[in-house]
Amino acid sequence: MNAEVSTFIAAIERQGDSVSTKTESTALDIADWREKIDLLDEQIVRLISERAEAANAIGELKHKDAMPVYEPKREQAVFDHVRKVNSGPLPDQEMQHIFERIMDVMRSLQRRS
């Protein structure tokens, strides 16, 4: 079990030791969930940074080989893959929208390569 999951589980377990009212329980639940979201956000930032490094390397290769940055067929393949692996709770269209924005940012990065 990684440290982030352990931290979240410990926070949930602490909730049972110190809660005496429903209001306090709700506040602790929200705080615990926000802590989990913060940890997830840190993971997302790391993954987006890794993706940006890969996109940057691809951009350098595209410039070297005089290839266009925008490749609609490749982007469609990415969207198809994202929809295929999406297990929810976000609908496919909303997940694709997130990836459309990611791809837009990565294209900008490639243009600067």
Backbone as CSV, one residue per row, in Angstrom:
resi,resn,N_x,N_y,N_z,CA_x,CA_y,CA_z,C_x,C_y,C_z
1,MET,0.861,-1.177,0.000,0.000,0.000,0.000,0.897,1.225,0.000
2,ASN,0.608,2.196,-0.905,1.470,3.371,-0.944,1.128,4.342,0.175
3,ALA,2.029,5.299,0.406,1.894,6.221,1.541,0.636,7.074,1.433
4,GLU,0.248,7.436,0.216,-0.929,8.280,0.048,-2.201,7.543,0.449
5,VAL,-2.306,6.291,0.073,-3.477,5.507,0.453,-3.479,5.295,1.964
6,SER,-2.310,5.015,2.546,-2.209,4.841,3.991,-2.648,6.088,4.732
7,THR,-2.249,7.259,4.236,-2.640,8.524,4.854,-4.147,8.692,4.824
8,PHE,-4.757,8.366,3.692,-6.205,8.503,3.573,-6.913,7.533,4.519
9,ILE,-6.449,6.299,4.579,-7.074,5.314,5.468,-6.925,5.745,6.920
10,ALA,-5.757,6.259,7.293,-5.545,6.731,8.667,-6.503,7.866,8.998
11,ALA,-6.733,8.753,8.048,-7.660,9.868,8.277,-9.073,9.351,8.501
12,ILE,-9.475,8.362,7.746,-10.805,7.769,7.926,-10.893,7.090,9.289
13,GLU,-9.845,6.388,9.684,-9.849,5.713,10.984,-9.894,6.722,12.139
14,ARG,-9.185,7.852,11.997,-9.225,8.899,13.029,-10.637,9.418,13.215
15,GLN,-11.383,9.459,12.151,-12.755,9.957,12.197,-13.562,9.181,13.228
16,GLY,-13.409,7.889,13.291,-14.156,7.067,14.226,-13.767,7.314,15.678
17,ASP,-12.536,7.741,15.943,-12.064,7.961,17.307,-12.549,9.271,17.910
18,SER,-12.838,10.281,17.091,-13.074,11.613,17.647,-14.425,12.213,17.304
19,VAL,-15.314,11.465,16.697,-16.573,12.037,16.250,-17.656,11.790,17.292
20,SER,-18.350,12.898,17.676,-19.429,12.722,18.647,-20.774,13.189,18.122
21,THR,-20.782,13.992,17.067,-22.057,14.450,16.510,-22.051,14.266,15.007
22,LYS,-23.228,14.301,14.423,-23.366,14.166,12.972,-22.670,15.329,12.258
23,THR,-22.786,16.553,12.807,-22.148,17.723,12.192,-20.637,17.554,12.164
24,GLU,-20.065,17.109,13.278,-18.628,16.887,13.310,-18.233,15.786,12.339
25,SER,-19.029,14.737,12.248,-18.745,13.643,11.341,-18.738,14.132,9.899
26,THR,-19.716,14.949,9.532,-19.785,15.472,8.177,-18.570,16.329,7.882
27,ALA,-18.183,17.181,8.830,-17.019,18.050,8.633,-15.755,17.206,8.450
28,LEU,-15.620,16.166,9.243,-14.449,15.303,9.110,-14.491,14.535,7.803
29,ASP,-15.664,14.072,7.402,-15.772,13.380,6.126,-15.317,14.277,4.982
30,ILE,-15.771,15.516,4.988,-15.392,16.454,3.929,-13.897,16.714,3.971
31,ALA,-13.357,16.941,5.163,-11.919,17.195,5.292,-11.108,16.001,4.807
32,ASP,-11.557,14.800,5.149,-10.850,13.601,4.710,-10.909,13.449,3.195
33,TRP,-12.070,13.673,2.619,-12.204,13.588,1.161,-11.369,14.661,0.473
34,ARG,-11.321,15.851,1.053,-10.496,16.909,0.455,-9.019,16.554,0.540
35,GLU,-8.623,15.907,1.616,-7.235,15.446,1.731,-6.942,14.425,0.633
36,LYS,-7.874,13.520,0.413,-7.699,12.527,-0.657,-7.608,13.227,-2.015
37,ILE,-8.456,14.221,-2.245,-8.423,14.957,-3.514,-7.084,15.661,-3.691
38,ASP,-6.563,16.253,-2.615,-5.251,16.902,-2.696,-4.172,15.907,-3.113
39,LEU,-4.214,14.715,-2.533,-3.239,13.688,-2.896,-3.415,13.246,-4.347
40,LEU,-4.643,13.098,-4.770,-4.905,12.737,-6.166,-4.446,13.837,-7.114
41,ASP,-4.684,15.084,-6.744,-4.234,16.208,-7.577,-2.717,16.187,-7.752
42,GLU,-2.005,15.843,-6.687,-0.543,15.753,-6.788,-0.140,14.676,-7.787
43,GLN,-0.837,13.548,-7.766,-0.555,12.483,-8.731,-0.875,12.937,-10.148
44,ILE,-1.992,13.631,-10.314,-2.385,14.115,-11.641,-1.340,15.081,-12.184
45,VAL,-0.853,15.979,-11.336,0.178,16.942,-11.771,1.430,16.194,-12.234
46,ARG,1.845,15.188,-11.468,3.033,14.412,-11.862,2.805,13.713,-13.208
47,LEU,1.632,13.126,-13.384,1.343,12.419,-14.635,1.249,13.370,-15.825
48,ILE,0.639,14.520,-15.627,0.561,15.496,-16.722,1.961,15.988,-17.078
49,SER,2.806,16.172,-16.070,4.190,16.587,-16.338,4.933,15.513,-17.127
50,GLU,4.741,14.249,-16.773,5.354,13.159,-17.531,4.835,13.138,-18.961
51,ARG,3.533,13.357,-19.114,2.938,13.379,-20.459,3.517,14.537,-21.264
52,ALA,3.713,15.675,-20.610,4.280,16.848,-21.283,5.712,16.577,-21.742
53,GLU,6.482,15.870,-20.926,7.853,15.513,-21.335,7.821,14.652,-22.590
54,ALA,6.906,13.689,-22.635,6.781,12.827,-23.813,6.324,13.632,-25.026
55,ALA,5.345,14.504,-24.827,4.851,15.334,-25.932,5.944,16.260,-26.442
56,ASN,6.745,16.791,-25.531,7.843,17.659,-25.923,8.858,16.900,-26.786
57,ALA,9.188,15.674,-26.382,10.120,14.856,-27.164,9.545,14.557,-28.548
58,ILE,8.250,14.262,-28.600,7.605,14.022,-29.891,7.638,15.287,-30.737
59,GLY,7.402,16.439,-30.111,7.450,17.710,-30.834,8.814,17.966,-31.445
60,GLU,9.861,17.646,-30.720,11.219,17.819,-31.258,11.435,16.926,-32.472
61,LEU,10.940,15.684,-32.398,11.062,14.767,-33.539,10.246,15.265,-34.730
62,LYS,9.056,15.787,-34.460,8.224,16.312,-35.546,8.916,17.488,-36.231
63,HIS,9.503,18.386,-35.439,10.208,19.523,-36.036,11.396,19.050,-36.866
64,LYS,12.139,18.090,-36.337,13.306,17.558,-37.034,12.910,16.942,-38.376
65,ASP,11.767,16.250,-38.389,11.307,15.575,-39.605,10.308,16.400,-40.415
66,ALA,10.128,17.676,-40.044,9.212,18.591,-40.734,7.785,18.032,-40.785
67,MET,7.354,17.455,-39.683,5.998,16.924,-39.592,5.092,17.953,-38.930
68,PRO,3.806,17.939,-39.245,2.887,18.879,-38.595,2.657,18.514,-37.127
69,VAL,2.456,19.533,-36.323,2.165,19.305,-34.901,0.777,18.699,-34.758
70,TYR,-0.185,19.244,-35.468,-1.565,18.775,-35.358,-1.769,17.563,-36.245
71,GLU,-2.143,16.448,-35.621,-2.426,15.209,-36.334,-3.808,14.716,-35.914
72,PRO,-4.851,15.104,-36.666,-6.221,14.779,-36.260,-6.479,13.283,-36.090
73,LYS,-5.877,12.453,-36.913,-6.108,11.002,-36.781,-5.530,10.489,-35.464
74,ARG,-4.356,10.978,-35.090,-3.753,10.558,-33.817,-4.605,11.029,-32.646
75,GLU,-5.076,12.273,-32.719,-5.908,12.782,-31.635,-7.199,11.984,-31.515
76,GLN,-7.789,11.620,-32.632,-9.003,10.809,-32.585,-8.719,9.449,-31.966
77,ALA,-7.550,8.886,-32.279,-7.172,7.599,-31.685,-7.029,7.731,-30.167
78,VAL,-6.472,8.858,-29.704,-6.351,9.090,-28.257,-7.735,9.184,-27.631
79,PHE,-8.631,9.936,-28.252,-9.992,10.079,-27.711,-10.718,8.738,-27.683
80,ASP,-10.555,7.959,-28.747,-11.179,6.628,-28.789,-10.657,5.758,-27.650
81,HIS,-9.349,5.814,-27.429,-8.740,5.025,-26.354,-9.241,5.479,-24.982
82,VAL,-9.310,6.788,-24.779,-9.774,7.332,-23.499,-11.204,6.881,-23.223
83,ARG,-12.061,6.955,-24.226,-13.447,6.500,-24.038,-13.497,4.997,-23.741
84,LYS,-12.627,4.237,-24.392,-12.614,2.789,-24.184,-12.219,2.422,-22.759
85,VAL,-11.252,3.127,-22.188,-10.770,2.779,-20.841,-11.523,3.498,-19.732
86,ASN,-12.385,4.435,-20.088,-13.142,5.176,-19.084,-14.184,4.264,-18.432
87,SER,-14.074,4.121,-17.120,-15.039,3.294,-16.399,-15.994,4.139,-15.555
88,GLY,-15.978,5.455,-15.764,-16.875,6.338,-15.025,-16.249,6.794,-13.737
89,PRO,-16.886,7.630,-13.003,-18.278,8.034,-13.124,-18.524,9.137,-14.153
90,LEU,-17.460,9.732,-14.709,-17.677,10.747,-15.733,-18.131,10.085,-17.032
91,PRO,-19.118,10.671,-17.696,-19.509,10.156,-19.011,-18.350,10.311,-20.004
92,ASP,-18.337,9.470,-21.023,-17.267,9.510,-22.027,-17.053,10.903,-22.602
93,GLN,-18.134,11.607,-22.910,-18.008,12.930,-23.520,-17.283,13.906,-22.604
94,GLU,-17.572,13.858,-21.312,-16.891,14.753,-20.376,-15.420,14.382,-20.228
95,MET,-15.124,13.094,-20.206,-13.728,12.660,-20.140,-12.996,13.086,-21.405
96,GLN,-13.642,12.949,-22.540,-13.014,13.387,-23.791,-12.764,14.887,-23.754
97,HIS,-13.689,15.650,-23.216,-13.511,17.100,-23.128,-12.246,17.442,-22.333
98,ILE,-12.019,16.740,-21.229,-10.807,16.959,-20.432,-9.574,16.670,-21.291
99,PHE,-9.611,15.575,-22.037,-8.459,15.214,-22.864,-8.301,16.144,-24.062
100,GLU,-9.380,16.711,-24.554,-9.253,17.709,-25.621,-8.427,18.891,-25.134
101,ARG,-8.674,19.309,-23.907,-7.910,20.427,-23.337,-6.452,20.030,-23.107
102,ILE,-6.230,18.826,-22.602,-4.860,18.348,-22.409,-4.125,18.322,-23.744
103,MET,-4.774,17.789,-24.769,-4.140,17.708,-26.090,-3.840,19.104,-26.645
104,ASP,-4.741,20.049,-26.417,-4.526,21.423,-26.866,-3.270,22.012,-26.225
105,VAL,-3.124,21.798,-24.937,-1.944,22.297,-24.216,-0.683,21.599,-24.729
106,MET,-0.762,20.309,-24.986,0.406,19.572,-25.467,0.805,20.026,-26.877
107,ARG,-0.185,20.346,-27.717,0.148,20.890,-29.046,0.892,22.212,-28.919
108,SER,0.441,23.063,-28.003,1.127,24.339,-27.782,2.572,24.105,-27.346
109,LEU,2.768,23.140,-26.482,4.107,22.799,-26.033,4.962,22.320,-27.212
110,GLN,4.387,21.474,-28.055,5.119,20.975,-29.223,5.479,22.107,-30.179
111,ARG,4.619,23.072,-30.324,4.922,24.196,-31.219,6.100,25.017,-30.701
112,ARG,6.295,25.015,-29.390,7.419,25.756,-28.809,8.718,24.947,-28.815
113,SER,8.616,23.661,-29.135,9.816,22.784,-29.109,10.808,23.176,-30.172
